[in-house]
């Protein structure tokens, strides 16, 4: 069976939910999210700062593991899907108010 590779620097959780209840997911650093999704690291840090100081969610969910910031891949993907749903325009798209 061939091994599946994952991007360098990501952490793979086990297939079973752990003590936190989190299901299997990749944990990404700020640099990983920047590289894989095209956001500047400074933008991600800014979103995190705004969310922390104002209480308003800006950007994908993130959390600290010790002194390091981590993002769950599923949270980044969900945030992107939410952004798409909230802002998509074009042929065949109906915007309800």
C-alpha positions as protocol buffer text, in pm:
chain_id: "A"
residue {
  index: 1
  type: UNK
  ca { x: 0 y: 0 z: 0 }
}
residue {
  index: 2
  type: UNK
  ca { x: 159 y: 335 z: -102 }
}
residue {
  index: 3
  type: UNK
  ca { x: 220 y: 591 z: 167 }
}
residue {
  index: 4
  type: UNK
  ca { x: 34 y: 918 z: 141 }
}
residue {
  index: 5
  type: UNK
  ca { x: 250 y: 1220 z: 182 }
}
residue {
  index: 6
  type: UNK
  ca { x: 159 y: 1534 z: 367 }
}
residue {
  index: 7
  type: UNK
  ca { x: 309 y: 1880 z: 334 }
}
residue {
  index: 8
  type: UNK
  ca { x: 623 y: 1937 z: 535 }
}
residue {
  index: 9
  type: UNK
  ca { x: 561 y: 2090 z: 876 }
}
residue {
  index: 10
  type: UNK
  ca { x: 206 y: 1963 z: 922 }
}
residue {
  index: 11
  type: UNK
  ca { x: 112 y: 1739 z: 1210 }
}
residue {
  index: 12
  type: UNK
  ca { x: -125 y: 1449 z: 1157 }
}
residue {
  index: 13
  type: UNK
  ca { x: -358 y: 1357 z: 1439 }
}
residue {
  index: 14
  type: UNK
  ca { x: -471 y: 998 z: 1477 }
}
residue {
  index: 15
  type: UNK
  ca { x: -779 y: 864 z: 1299 }
}
residue {
  index: 16
  type: UNK
  ca { x: -968 y: 842 z: 1627 }
}
residue {
  index: 17
  type: UNK
  ca { x: -1087 y: 1140 z: 1824 }
}
residue {
  index: 18
  type: UNK
  ca { x: -849 y: 1223 z: 2105 }
}
residue {
  index: 19
  type: UNK
  ca { x: -914 y: 1355 z: 2454 }
}
residue {
  index: 20
  type: UNK
  ca { x: -1009 y: 1694 z: 2309 }
}
residue {
  index: 21
  type: UNK
  ca { x: -1277 y: 1534 z: 2094 }
}
residue {
  index: 22
  type: UNK
  ca { x: -1106 y: 1657 z: 1778 }
}
residue {
  index: 23
  type: UNK
  ca { x: -1133 y: 1413 z: 1490 }
}
residue {
  index: 24
  type: UNK
  ca { x: -845 y: 1333 z: 1257 }
}
residue {
  index: 25
  type: UNK
  ca { x: -715 y: 1651 z: 1098 }
}
residue {
  index: 26
  type: UNK
  ca { x: -393 y: 1818 z: 993 }
}
residue {
  index: 27
  type: UNK
  ca { x: -257 y: 2089 z: 1217 }
}
residue {
  index: 28
  type: UNK
  ca { x: -103 y: 2370 z: 1014 }
}
residue {
  index: 29
  type: UNK
  ca { x: 135 y: 2644 z: 1119 }
}
residue {
  index: 30
  type: UNK
  ca { x: 89 y: 3003 z: 1002 }
}
residue {
  index: 31
  type: UNK
  ca { x: 359 y: 2939 z: 740 }
}
residue {
  index: 32
  type: UNK
  ca { x: 173 y: 2626 z: 620 }
}
residue {
  index: 33
  type: UNK
  ca { x: -155 y: 2815 z: 579 }
}
residue {
  index: 34
  type: UNK
  ca { x: 28 y: 3095 z: 400 }
}
residue {
  index: 35
  type: UNK
  ca { x: 202 y: 2857 z: 160 }
}
residue {
  index: 36
  type: UNK
  ca { x: -95 y: 2630 z: 92 }
}
residue {
  index: 37
  type: UNK
  ca { x: -373 y: 2889 z: 68 }
}
residue {
  index: 38
  type: UNK
  ca { x: -188 y: 3199 z: -52 }
}
residue {
  index: 39
  type: UNK
  ca { x: -249 y: 3433 z: 243 }
}
residue {
  index: 40
  type: UNK
  ca { x: 40 y: 3645 z: 366 }
}
residue {
  index: 41
  type: UNK
  ca { x: 161 y: 3544 z: 713 }
}
residue {
  index: 42
  type: UNK
  ca { x: 119 y: 3905 z: 826 }
}
residue {
  index: 43
  type: UNK
  ca { x: -247 y: 3893 z: 715 }
}
residue {
  index: 44
  type: UNK
  ca { x: -309 y: 3576 z: 917 }
}
residue {
  index: 45
  type: UNK
  ca { x: -142 y: 3734 z: 1222 }
}
residue {
  index: 46
  type: UNK
  ca { x: -350 y: 4049 z: 1174 }
}
residue {
  index: 47
  type: UNK
  ca { x: -674 y: 3853 z: 1154 }
}
residue {
  index: 48
  type: UNK
  ca { x: -579 y: 3665 z: 1468 }
}
residue {
  index: 49
  type: UNK
  ca { x: -499 y: 3990 z: 1651 }
}
residue {
  index: 50
  type: UNK
  ca { x: -829 y: 4153 z: 1547 }
}
residue {
  index: 51
  type: UNK
  ca { x: -1025 y: 3844 z: 1655 }
}
residue {
  index: 52
  type: UNK
  ca { x: -848 y: 3838 z: 1992 }
}
residue {
  index: 53
  type: UNK
  ca { x: -881 y: 4209 z: 2072 }
}
residue {
  index: 54
  type: UNK
  ca { x: -1235 y: 4271 z: 1941 }
}
residue {
  index: 55
  type: UNK
  ca { x: -1402 y: 3935 z: 1994 }
}
residue {
  index: 56
  type: UNK
  ca { x: -1517 y: 3944 z: 1631 }
}
residue {
  index: 57
  type: UNK
  ca { x: -1415 y: 3637 z: 1434 }
}
residue {
  index: 58
  type: UNK
  ca { x: -1189 y: 3737 z: 1147 }
}
residue {
  index: 59
  type: UNK
  ca { x: -1008 y: 3476 z: 944 }
}
residue {
  index: 60
  type: UNK
  ca { x: -1000 y: 3103 z: 1006 }
}
residue {
  index: 61
  type: UNK
  ca { x: -1007 y: 2962 z: 1361 }
}
residue {
  index: 62
  type: UNK
  ca { x: -666 y: 2919 z: 1521 }
}
residue {
  index: 63
  type: UNK
  ca { x: -533 y: 2813 z: 1859 }
}
residue {
  index: 64
  type: UNK
  ca { x: -210 y: 2786 z: 2056 }
}
residue {
  index: 65
  type: UNK
  ca { x: -14 y: 2471 z: 2129 }
}
residue {
  index: 66
  type: UNK
  ca { x: 239 y: 2591 z: 2381 }
}
residue {
  index: 67
  type: UNK
  ca { x: 379 y: 2905 z: 2222 }
}
residue {
  index: 68
  type: UNK
  ca { x: 296 y: 2802 z: 1864 }
}
residue {
  index: 69
  type: UNK
  ca { x: -12 y: 2900 z: 1664 }
}
residue {
  index: 70
  type: UNK
  ca { x: -191 y: 2618 z: 1483 }
}
residue {
  index: 71
  type: UNK
  ca { x: -484 y: 2594 z: 1243 }
}
residue {
  index: 72
  type: UNK
  ca { x: -690 y: 2282 z: 1179 }
}
residue {
  index: 73
  type: UNK
  ca { x: -709 y: 2220 z: 804 }
}
residue {
  index: 74
  type: UNK
  ca { x: -1084 y: 2156 z: 835 }
}
residue {
  index: 75
  type: UNK
  ca { x: -1133 y: 2498 z: 1001 }
}
residue {
  index: 76
  type: UNK
  ca { x: -944 y: 2674 z: 720 }
}
residue {
  index: 77
  type: UNK
  ca { x: -1145 y: 2483 z: 457 }
}
residue {
  index: 78
  type: UNK
  ca { x: -1474 y: 2564 z: 635 }
}
residue {
  index: 79
  type: UNK
  ca { x: -1382 y: 2933 z: 663 }
}
residue {
  index: 80
  type: UNK
  ca { x: -1306 y: 2941 z: 289 }
}
residue {
  index: 81
  type: UNK
  ca { x: -1640 y: 2770 z: 212 }
}
residue {
  index: 82
  type: UNK
  ca { x: -1819 y: 3026 z: 432 }
}
residue {
  index: 83
  type: UNK
  ca { x: -1642 y: 3313 z: 253 }
}
residue {
  index: 84
  type: UNK
  ca { x: -1744 y: 3166 z: -81 }
}
residue {
  index: 85
  type: UNK
  ca { x: -2108 y: 3126 z: 23 }
}
residue {
  index: 86
  type: UNK
  ca { x: -2122 y: 3481 z: 164 }
}
residue {
  index: 87
  type: UNK
  ca { x: -1960 y: 3657 z: -130 }
}
residue {
  index: 88
  type: UNK
  ca { x: -2015 y: 3449 z: -447 }
}
residue {
  index: 89
  type: UNK
  ca { x: -2164 y: 3641 z: -738 }
}
residue {
  index: 90
  type: UNK
  ca { x: -2220 y: 3553 z: -1100 }
}
residue {
  index: 91
  type: UNK
  ca { x: -2443 y: 3367 z: -1341 }
}
residue {
  index: 92
  type: UNK
  ca { x: -2707 y: 3155 z: -1174 }
}
residue {
  index: 93
  type: UNK
  ca { x: -2637 y: 3287 z: -823 }
}
residue {
  index: 94
  type: UNK
  ca { x: -2940 y: 3414 z: -635 }
}
residue {
  index: 95
  type: UNK
  ca { x: -2863 y: 3652 z: -349 }
}
residue {
  index: 96
  type: UNK
  ca { x: -3137 y: 3658 z: -87 }
}
residue {
  index: 97
  type: UNK
  ca { x: -3170 y: 3953 z: 144 }
}
